[in-house]
């Protein structure tokens, strides 16, 4: 089975914010590399999204949520937080791993 992917507005805003930060604090090319890599990582969820573990916040929300990590080092990882509804993976958040857990 191949899943569709929808990046929800909250995740889109978080991605734009991260790209803006990387553009200002690193470089436009670093921001572009990060963004392209993120999209490739998200695209891997088209197949077997259930391979990803439950997100730490899973017990706090009414819907099952999972996470996929993106980044090269422990300090610079982002959490791709998503849920699966029928044949669609919904990307809910893309948060830096240093941020606190989501609050319901």
N, C-alpha and C positions, 0 to 999 in steps of 0.2 A: 504494500500500500504506500502511496505517496501522499503526504499531507500538504495542504495549502498553508501558506504563512501569511498572517496579517500582523503588521506592526501597529499596535494601538497608539492613539495620539499621545498618551503619557510617555510611552517609550520613545516615540519620535522626538518629543521635546527634550528628553534626557540625552538622546543621541546628538541632537543639534547643539545642546549645551556642551557636551564633551568635545565635539569637533571644534566649537568656538574656543574653548579653553586650550585645546591642543594647538590650534592655530596661533593663539596669542602667546602661549608659554613655550612652545617648541618651534613649530614651523608649519606653513601650509602643507608642505609635502608630508610631514609626519602625521598631520591630521588626516590627510587623504589616505595614507597607508593604513592608519588605524581604522578609519571608516570602511575602507574596502575589505579589510580583514574581518571586521565585525560582520559585515553583510555575508561574507563567505561562511563564517562560523554559524550565523543564524540559518543559512541555507542548508546546513547539515541536518537541521531538524526536520527536513522534508522526509527523511527516512529514519525510522526508529527513535522518535523523540522520547519514548519511555525509557531509553537507556540512561537518561539523565536522572540524578537523584532528586528527591523532594527538596524544596527550598526550606530553609530554617523556619520560615514563617508559615509553613503549610498547616500546622495545627491551629493557627490563629484566624484562618479565613475559611469561608464556607465552601470554597472551590479548591480542588487539588492544584497546587502550583509546584513547578519544578524549576531547576536552574541549570544553566550551562555557563561555565566560566570561560572568559575570553581575556587573554593577555599573556605576556611572556614571563613576568615575574610575579611573585606573591604580592609584592607591593603595588603592582600596577594592574591588577585584575579587575575586570568588570563582571558583574553577575547579570546574565540574561535570564530574566524571570518570566516564565510563560505558563500557560495552561493549554490543555488539549480539549477541544470540544468537537466531538464527532471526527470529521476528517480535516480539521483545521487547527493549526498551532497559532495561538494568540500570544504575541510578545507583549507582555504587560509593562515591564520595566527593564531598563538597562542602567544598573547602578554600580558605582565604584564599590569595591569590596570593603573599603575603609568606612563607608557610611553605615549608620545603624540599620538594624533590621526594619522592615516595613511595619507600620502600625496599621491595624485594621480600621 
